[in-house]
């Protein structure tokens, strides 16, 4: 039983969300607090013993010791609470920071395994509970020591009563362990169905327009009822075992206490012991009963939090073979030469890219073209290190991309997507996330041609963008996202279908910006637009994960059937 809880706590500490100094204070104050509580029955028995013998000197001495122990117990309890409070605040912030850092480095497969609702729920609800585990574990350990010492004292005073108390405690611990295992199992199921409900609600919010237009309300309600029914079934099972823990287990010690008290009265009436013996045994038995109640309360909390630890652990230790690691190369004077050498990549047992080789020179525009699903986006995902290649080499400035440090790589390779994400913040705050220098922000916005529009707004750069920037047009949103990308000072810019959803005028403006950016950037474009292909210095043609053509628009139109089909 103890091993099970030891493994739960050990797994928690592996997460790395604690402050060692605060942990030390938490443990020491818990241990000393229980030591003071343990001394109180002894002092009470001594007061009765010396008062009965009319030895008032020692009576008053132990009264004084009793008061000091009681005062220390209160003070240590207060210090323990302060340490607990500070540690909880530290852990809560640390765990959220760890999750945020991990989520930003994971590959695309991460979102398929763990939903947004799972991550959000874990970041708040689960972390809000598991941060209490060190306090619960230290208290449980101190309480176990307390129970063992109290049992030893009772055994020394009366062997028969001590053995009876020991047996009652072992039976209680066994019943506690079995009920907690069942409770933990059903709580995990409860959390799983809760995630299903949260995920469904999130999808309902995102797909509100489709739900209304296709009148899906009744069918969605059926799914919600099904998830809620499964959740209720798990909840009632959980409550059954939880009730056993708080009703059945305490009754074992309570029933034993009645029998032991009757036996002690018999011993006193027989003249074998005096009243101080009664006070001592009662004091330590009730000490065990009281501490045992706290003990199983803490074990119950640890057991209940085990599924929550597993959820946090699943996020912080997520790994797949497609994840790419970072190196220690801090070379930051990147020119932007890109080279793929015989690169192959497999995803979910399907070969996506097959022995692809090409070279892209700095200060050029290269278009990557091909039918949908041909593997164009995979080139970008590999360059962004969202995936790790299976074979071959990917080089930037003749250096392996997996050797660069995270900071250097992130500051030199950036992407502008078809639907860029804008935070619910002001324009300036969105730009601050990359570079907080306002002069740099104005310079970047002028370069992409959005500065005058921003200044025409009532609040200028302090204009709040809401619901992923729905209060401005798609073209303006795209230009702000492009300005944000420029602030990263990245040498290599990846444009993923950036003009596909834009009107003609904004598309022309984006093309003009790309021509200007070519002066000091290496630019790669995934596109279906012939205008962008014609503008490119070089074109890479991909078909079913293979490189089937490379050259200018004119060259490919002359001798490449794949490119000719794309143009038609």
MOSUL-V421942 format. One record per pair of residues at least 12 apart in sequence whose ideal C-beta (glycine too) atoms are under 10 Angstrom apart, sorted by the first residue. I is the first residue (numbers start at 1). J is the second residue. Records with the same first field share a line. If there is no record, write none. Layout:
BEGIN
I=J + J
END
This chain:
BEGIN
1=173 + 174 + 176 + 177 + 178 + 180 + 181 + 299
2=140 + 141 + 144 + 173 + 177 + 299
4=177 + 180 + 181 + 184 + 299 + 302 + 303 + 306
5=136 + 137 + 140 + 141 + 177 + 180 + 298 + 299 + 302 + 303 + 306
6=137 + 141
7=306
8=133 + 137 + 184 + 299 + 302 + 303 + 305 + 306 + 309 + 310
9=133 + 134 + 136 + 137 + 138 + 140 + 141 + 302 + 305 + 306 + 309
10=137
11=133 + 306 + 309 + 310 + 312 + 313
12=91 + 130 + 131 + 133 + 134 + 136 + 137 + 302 + 305 + 306 + 308 + 309 + 312 + 313
13=133 + 134 + 137 + 309
14=309 + 313 + 316 + 317
15=91 + 94 + 95 + 98 + 127 + 130 + 133 + 309 + 312 + 313 + 315 + 316 + 317
16=94 + 95 + 98 + 316
17=87 + 90 + 91 + 92 + 93 + 94 + 95 + 96 + 97 + 98 + 99 + 127 + 130 + 131 + 133 + 134 + 312 + 316
18=87 + 90 + 91 + 94 + 95 + 131 + 133 + 134
19=83 + 86 + 87 + 89 + 90 + 91 + 94 + 134
21=83 + 86 + 87 + 90
22=82 + 83 + 84 + 85 + 86 + 87 + 88 + 89 + 90 + 91 + 134
23=83 + 87 + 90 + 91 + 134 + 135 + 137 + 138
24=83
25=79 + 80 + 82 + 83 + 84 + 86 + 87
26=79 + 80 + 81 + 82 + 83 + 84 + 86 + 87 + 134 + 135 + 137 + 138 + 139
27=80 + 83 + 134 + 135 + 137 + 138 + 139 + 141 + 142
28=76 + 79 + 80 + 83 + 138 + 142
29=75 + 76 + 77 + 78 + 79 + 80 + 81 + 82 + 83 + 84 + 135 + 138 + 142
30=76 + 77 + 79 + 80 + 83 + 84 + 134 + 135 + 136 + 137 + 138 + 139 + 140 + 141 + 142 + 143
31=76 + 80 + 138 + 139 + 141 + 142 + 145 + 146
32=72 + 73 + 75 + 76 + 77 + 79 + 80 + 142
33=72 + 73 + 74 + 75 + 76 + 77 + 78 + 79 + 80 + 81 + 139 + 142 + 146
34=73 + 76 + 80 + 138 + 139 + 141 + 142 + 143 + 144 + 145 + 146 + 147 + 149 + 287 + 291 + 294
35=69 + 72 + 73 + 76 + 142 + 145 + 146 + 149
36=68 + 69 + 70 + 71 + 72 + 73 + 74 + 75 + 76 + 77
37=69 + 70 + 72 + 73 + 76 + 77 + 142 + 143 + 146 + 150 + 287 + 290 + 291 + 294
38=69 + 73 + 142 + 145 + 146 + 147 + 149 + 150 + 153 + 284 + 287 + 291
39=65 + 66 + 68 + 69 + 70 + 72 + 73
40=65 + 66 + 69 + 70 + 73 + 283 + 284 + 287
41=150 + 153 + 279 + 280 + 281 + 282 + 283 + 284 + 285 + 286 + 287 + 288
42=62 + 65 + 66 + 69 + 150 + 153 + 279 + 280 + 283 + 284 + 287
43=61 + 62 + 63 + 64 + 65 + 66 + 67 + 68 + 69 + 70 + 283
44=62 + 63 + 66 + 276 + 279 + 280 + 282 + 283
45=62 + 153 + 157 + 275 + 276 + 277 + 278 + 279 + 280 + 281 + 282 + 283 + 284
46=58 + 59 + 61 + 62 + 63 + 65 + 66 + 276 + 279 + 280
47=59 + 60 + 61 + 62 + 63 + 65 + 66 + 276 + 279
48=62 + 274 + 275 + 276 + 277 + 278 + 279 + 280 + 283
49=62 + 274 + 275 + 276 + 277 + 279 + 280
50=62 + 63 + 276
51=63 + 275 + 276
52=274 + 275 + 276 + 279
53=274 + 276
80=135 + 138 + 139 + 142
81=135
83=134 + 135 + 138
84=131 + 132 + 134 + 135 + 136 + 138 + 139
85=135
87=131 + 132 + 134 + 135
88=128 + 131 + 132 + 134 + 135
89=131
90=131
91=127 + 128 + 130 + 131 + 132 + 133 + 134
92=123 + 124 + 127 + 128 + 130 + 131
93=127 + 131
94=127 + 131
95=122 + 123 + 126 + 127 + 128 + 130 + 131 + 312 + 315 + 316
96=122 + 123 + 124 + 127
98=123 + 127 + 312 + 315 + 316
99=119 + 120 + 122 + 123 + 126 + 127 + 312 + 315 + 316
100=119 + 123
101=316
102=119 + 315 + 316 + 317 + 318
103=116 + 119 + 123 + 315 + 316 + 318
104=406 + 410
105=318 + 323 + 324 + 325 + 326 + 385 + 386 + 406 + 410
106=315 + 318 + 319 + 320 + 322 + 323 + 386
107=318 + 319 + 320 + 321 + 322 + 323 + 324 + 347 + 381 + 384 + 385 + 386 + 387 + 388
108=322 + 347 + 377 + 381 + 384 + 386 + 387
109=318 + 320 + 321 + 322 + 323 + 347 + 348 + 386 + 387
110=315 + 318 + 320 + 322 + 323 + 386
112=348
113=314 + 318 + 320
114=195 + 311 + 314 + 315 + 318
115=195 + 196 + 198 + 199 + 202 + 203
116=198 + 199 + 202 + 203 + 206
117=194 + 195 + 196 + 197 + 198 + 199 + 200 + 201 + 202 + 203
118=191 + 192 + 194 + 195 + 196 + 198 + 199 + 311 + 314 + 315
119=311 + 315
120=198 + 202
121=191 + 194 + 195 + 198 + 199 + 308 + 311
122=191 + 195 + 308 + 310 + 311 + 312 + 313 + 314 + 315 + 316
123=311 + 312 + 315
125=191 + 194 + 198 + 308 + 311
126=191 + 305 + 307 + 308 + 309 + 310 + 311 + 312 + 315
127=308 + 311 + 312
128=308
129=301 + 304 + 305 + 308 + 309
130=301 + 302 + 305 + 306 + 307 + 308 + 309 + 311 + 312 + 313
131=305
132=298 + 301 + 302 + 305
133=298 + 301 + 302 + 305 + 306 + 308 + 309
135=298 + 301
136=297 + 298 + 299 + 300 + 301 + 302 + 304 + 305
137=298 + 299 + 301 + 302
138=298
139=291 + 294 + 295 + 297 + 298 + 299 + 301
140=294 + 295 + 296 + 297 + 298 + 299 + 300 + 301 + 302
141=295 + 298
142=291 + 294 + 295 + 298
143=288 + 290 + 291 + 292 + 293 + 294 + 295 + 296 + 297 + 298 + 299
144=173 + 291 + 292 + 295 + 298 + 299
145=291
146=287 + 288 + 290 + 291 + 292 + 294 + 295
147=165 + 166 + 169 + 173 + 284 + 287 + 288 + 289 + 291 + 292 + 295
148=166 + 169 + 288
149=284 + 287 + 288
150=162 + 165 + 169 + 283 + 284 + 285 + 286 + 287 + 288 + 289 + 291 + 292
151=163 + 165 + 166 + 169 + 284 + 285 + 288
152=166 + 284
153=280 + 281 + 283 + 284 + 287 + 288
154=166 + 260 + 280 + 281 + 283 + 284 + 285 + 287 + 288
157=273 + 277 + 280 + 281 + 284
158=260 + 263 + 264 + 267 + 272 + 273 + 277 + 280 + 281
160=260 + 263 + 267
161=259 + 260 + 263 + 264 + 267 + 277 + 281 + 284 + 285
162=281 + 284
164=256 + 259 + 260 + 263 + 285
165=253 + 256 + 257 + 260 + 281 + 284 + 285 + 288 + 289
166=288
167=256
168=252 + 253 + 254 + 255 + 256 + 257 + 259 + 260 + 285 + 288 + 289 + 292
169=252 + 253 + 256 + 288 + 289 + 292 + 295
171=249 + 252 + 253 + 256
172=248 + 249 + 250 + 251 + 252 + 253 + 256 + 288 + 289 + 292 + 295 + 296
173=249 + 252 + 292 + 295 + 296 + 299
174=249 + 252
175=244 + 245 + 248 + 249 + 251 + 252 + 296
176=244 + 245 + 248 + 249 + 250 + 252 + 292 + 295 + 296 + 299 + 300 + 303
177=249 + 296 + 299 + 303
178=241 + 244 + 245
179=240 + 241 + 242 + 243 + 244 + 245 + 246 + 248 + 249 + 296 + 300 + 303
180=241 + 242 + 244 + 245 + 249 + 296 + 299 + 300 + 302 + 303 + 304 + 306
181=241 + 303 + 306
182=237 + 238 + 240 + 241 + 242 + 244 + 245 + 303
183=237 + 238 + 239 + 240 + 241 + 242 + 243 + 244 + 245 + 300 + 303 + 304 + 306
184=238 + 241 + 300 + 302 + 303 + 304 + 305 + 306 + 307
185=234 + 237 + 238 + 241 + 306 + 307
186=233 + 234 + 235 + 236 + 237 + 238 + 239 + 240 + 241 + 242 + 307
187=234 + 235 + 237 + 238 + 241 + 242 + 303 + 304 + 305 + 306 + 307 + 308
188=234 + 238 + 306 + 307 + 308 + 310 + 311
189=230 + 231 + 233 + 234 + 235 + 237 + 238 + 307
190=230 + 231 + 232 + 233 + 234 + 235 + 236 + 237 + 238 + 307
191=231 + 234 + 307 + 308 + 310 + 311
192=227 + 230 + 231 + 234 + 307 + 311
193=226 + 227 + 228 + 229 + 230 + 231 + 232 + 233 + 234 + 235
194=227 + 228 + 230 + 231 + 234 + 235
195=227 + 231 + 311
196=223 + 224 + 226 + 227 + 228 + 230 + 231
197=223 + 224 + 226 + 227 + 228 + 230 + 231
198=227
199=227
200=220 + 223 + 224 + 226 + 227
201=220 + 224 + 227
203=220 + 223
204=216 + 217 + 220 + 223 + 224
207=220
238=304
241=300
242=300 + 304
245=296 + 297 + 299 + 300 + 303
246=293 + 296 + 297 + 300
249=292 + 293 + 296 + 300
250=289 + 292 + 293 + 296
252=292
253=285 + 286 + 288 + 289 + 290 + 292 + 293
254=289
256=285 + 289
257=282 + 285 + 286 + 288 + 289
260=281 + 282 + 285
261=278 + 281 + 282 + 285
263=281
264=277 + 278 + 281 + 282 + 285
265=278
267=281
320=347 + 348 + 387 + 388
321=346 + 347 + 387 + 388 + 390
322=345 + 346 + 347 + 348 + 381 + 386 + 387 + 388 + 389 + 390
323=385 + 386 + 387 + 388
324=381 + 382 + 384 + 385 + 386 + 387 + 388 + 389 + 394 + 401 + 402 + 409
325=385 + 388 + 402 + 403 + 406
326=385 + 401 + 402 + 403 + 404 + 405 + 406 + 407 + 408 + 409 + 410
327=399 + 400 + 401 + 402 + 403 + 404 + 405 + 406 + 408 + 409
328=403 + 404 + 405 + 406 + 408
329=399 + 400 + 401 + 402 + 403 + 404 + 405 + 408 + 409
330=404 + 405 + 407 + 408
331=396 + 397 + 399 + 403 + 404 + 405 + 408 + 412
332=404 + 405 + 407 + 408 + 409 + 411 + 412 + 489 + 491
333=397 + 408 + 412 + 491
334=362 + 396 + 397 + 399 + 404 + 408 + 409 + 411 + 412 + 413 + 490 + 491 + 492 + 522
335=361 + 362 + 363 + 396 + 397 + 412 + 491 + 492 + 522
336=360 + 361 + 362 + 363 + 364 + 396 + 397 + 412 + 413 + 490 + 491 + 492 + 493 + 520 + 521 + 522 + 523
337=359 + 360 + 361 + 362 + 363 + 364 + 395 + 396 + 397 + 398 + 399 + 491 + 492 + 522
338=358 + 359 + 360 + 361 + 362 + 364 + 366 + 379 + 383 + 394 + 395 + 396 + 397 + 401 + 413 + 492 + 522 + 524
339=357 + 358 + 359 + 360 + 361 + 393 + 394 + 395 + 396 + 397 + 398 + 399 + 401
340=353 + 355 + 356 + 357 + 358 + 359 + 360 + 379 + 382 + 383 + 389 + 392 + 393 + 394 + 395 + 540 + 547
341=355 + 356 + 357 + 358 + 359 + 391 + 392 + 393 + 394 + 395
342=354 + 355 + 356 + 357 + 389 + 391 + 392 + 393
343=355 + 356 + 357 + 358 + 378 + 379 + 382 + 389 + 390 + 391 + 392 + 393 + 394 + 547
344=356 + 389 + 390 + 391 + 392 + 545
345=375 + 378 + 379 + 381 + 382 + 387 + 388 + 389 + 390 + 391 + 392 + 545
346=387 + 389 + 390 + 391 + 545
347=378 + 381 + 387 + 390
350=545
351=375 + 390 + 544 + 545
352=373 + 374 + 375 + 377 + 378 + 379 + 381 + 382 + 387 + 390 + 544 + 545
353=374 + 375 + 378 + 379 + 382 + 387 + 389 + 390 + 391 + 392 + 542 + 544 + 545 + 546 + 547
354=375 + 391 + 544 + 545 + 546 + 547
355=391 + 392 + 545 + 546 + 547
356=375 + 378 + 379 + 382 + 389 + 392 + 394 + 540 + 542 + 545 + 546 + 547
357=392 + 393 + 547 + 550
358=379 + 538 + 540 + 542 + 547 + 550
359=395 + 538 + 550
360=396 + 492 + 522 + 523 + 524 + 537 + 538 + 540
361=522 + 537 + 538
362=397 + 491 + 492 + 518 + 520 + 521 + 522 + 523
363=491 + 517 + 518 + 519 + 520 + 521 + 522 + 523 + 537
364=518 + 521 + 522 + 523 + 524 + 536 + 537 + 538
365=493 + 495 + 511 + 514 + 515 + 517 + 518 + 521 + 522 + 523 + 524 + 525 + 532 + 535 + 536 + 537 + 538 + 539
366=522 + 523 + 524 + 525 + 536 + 537 + 538 + 539 + 540 + 550
367=495 + 523 + 524 + 525 + 526 + 527 + 529 + 530 + 532 + 533 + 534 + 535 + 536 + 537 + 538 + 539 + 540 + 541 + 553
368=380 + 494 + 495 + 496 + 524 + 525 + 526 + 527 + 533 + 536 + 538 + 539 + 540 + 541 + 542
369=525 + 526 + 527 + 528 + 529 + 530 + 532 + 533 + 536 + 539 + 540 + 541 + 542 + 543 + 549 + 556 + 562 + 563 + 566 + 567
370=526 + 528 + 540 + 541 + 542 + 543 + 544 + 545 + 546 + 547 + 548 + 549 + 562 + 563 + 566
371=528 + 542 + 543 + 544 + 562 + 565 + 566
372=528
373=544 + 545
374=541 + 542 + 543 + 544 + 545 + 546 + 548 + 562 + 566
375=542 + 543 + 544 + 545 + 546 + 547
376=496 + 497 + 524 + 526 + 527 + 528 + 540 + 541 + 542 + 545
377=496 + 497 + 526 + 542
378=542 + 545
379=394 + 494 + 524 + 526 + 540 + 542 + 547
380=413 + 415 + 417 + 494 + 495 + 496 + 524 + 526
381=415 + 494
382=394 + 401
383=396 + 401 + 409 + 413 + 415 + 492 + 494 + 524
384=401 + 409 + 410 + 413 + 414 + 415 + 494
385=401 + 402 + 404 + 406 + 409 + 410 + 413
388=401 + 402
389=401 + 402
396=409 + 412 + 413 + 491 + 492 + 522
397=412 + 491
401=413
409=490 + 492
410=488 + 490
411=434 + 488 + 489 + 490 + 491
412=488 + 489 + 490 + 491 + 492 + 522
413=488 + 490 + 491 + 492 + 493 + 494 + 522 + 524
414=434 + 482 + 484 + 485 + 486 + 487 + 488 + 489 + 490 + 491 + 492 + 493 + 494 + 521
415=481 + 485 + 490 + 492 + 493 + 494 + 495 + 496 + 498 + 524
416=478 + 479 + 481 + 482 + 484 + 485 + 486 + 493 + 494 + 495 + 496 + 497 + 498 + 510 + 514 + 525
417=478 + 481 + 485 + 494 + 495 + 496 + 497 + 498 + 526
418=474 + 478 + 495 + 496 + 497 + 498 + 499 + 500 + 501 + 502 + 526
419=468 + 474 + 477 + 478 + 481 + 496 + 497 + 498 + 500 + 501
420=468 + 469 + 474 + 477 + 478 + 479 + 480 + 481 + 482 + 484 + 485 + 496 + 498
421=468 + 469 + 477 + 481
422=465 + 466 + 467 + 468 + 469 + 470 + 472 + 477 + 478 + 480 + 481 + 484
423=465 + 468 + 469
424=464 + 465 + 466 + 467 + 468 + 469 + 470
425=464 + 465 + 466 + 469
426=459 + 460 + 461 + 462 + 463 + 464 + 465
427=441 + 445 + 450 + 454 + 457 + 459 + 460 + 461 + 462 + 463 + 464 + 465 + 469 + 472 + 476 + 480 + 483 + 484
428=441 + 454 + 459 + 460 + 461 + 462 + 463
429=461 + 462 + 464 + 465
430=461 + 465 + 469 + 480 + 481 + 483 + 484
431=444 + 445 + 461 + 480 + 483 + 484 + 486 + 487
432=461 + 484 + 487
433=484 + 487
434=483 + 484 + 485 + 486 + 487 + 488 + 489 + 490
435=484 + 486 + 487 + 488 + 489
436=487
437=487
438=461
440=483 + 486 + 487 + 489
441=454 + 461 + 483 + 484 + 486 + 487
442=454 + 455 + 461 + 483
443=483 + 486 + 487
444=480 + 482 + 483 + 484 + 485 + 486 + 487 + 488 + 489
445=461 + 479 + 480 + 482 + 483 + 484 + 486 + 487
446=483
447=482 + 483 + 486 + 513 + 516 + 517
448=478 + 479 + 480 + 481 + 482 + 483 + 484 + 485 + 486 + 509 + 510 + 512 + 513 + 516 + 517
449=479 + 482 + 483 + 506 + 509 + 510 + 512 + 513 + 516
450=472 + 475 + 476 + 477 + 478 + 479 + 480 + 481 + 482 + 483 + 509 + 513
451=479 + 483
453=472 + 473 + 475 + 476 + 479 + 480
454=472 + 476 + 479 + 480 + 483
457=471 + 472
465=477 + 480
469=481
473=502 + 503 + 506
474=501 + 502 + 503 + 506
475=499 + 501 + 502 + 503 + 505 + 506 + 507 + 509 + 510
476=506
477=502
478=498 + 499 + 501 + 502 + 506 + 507 + 509 + 510
479=502 + 506 + 509 + 510 + 513
481=498
482=495 + 498 + 510 + 513 + 514 + 517
483=513
485=517
486=513 + 517 + 521
490=521 + 522
491=520 + 521 + 522
492=521 + 522 + 523 + 524
493=514 + 517 + 518 + 521 + 522 + 523 + 524 + 525
494=522 + 523 + 524 + 525 + 526
495=510 + 513 + 514 + 517 + 523 + 524 + 525 + 526 + 527 + 532
496=524 + 525 + 526 + 527
497=525 + 526 + 527 + 528 + 529 + 532
498=510 + 511 + 513 + 514 + 525 + 526 + 527 + 529 + 532
499=511 + 514 + 525 + 527 + 528 + 529 + 531 + 532
500=526 + 527 + 528 + 529
507=529 + 531 + 532
508=531
510=525 + 532
511=525 + 529 + 531 + 532 + 535
512=535
514=532 + 535 + 536
515=535
518=535 + 536 + 537
523=536 + 537
524=536 + 538 + 540
525=539
526=540 + 542
527=539
528=566
530=553 + 566 + 567
533=552 + 553 + 556 + 557 + 563 + 566 + 567
534=552 + 553 + 554 + 557 + 567
535=553
536=552 + 553
537=552 + 553
538=550 + 551 + 552 + 553 + 555 + 556
539=551 + 552 + 553 + 555 + 556 + 557 + 560 + 563 + 566
540=556
541=556 + 560 + 561 + 562 + 563 + 565 + 566
542=562
543=561 + 562 + 563 + 565 + 566
546=562
548=560 + 561 + 562 + 563
549=561 + 562 + 563 + 564 + 566
550=563
551=563
553=567
END
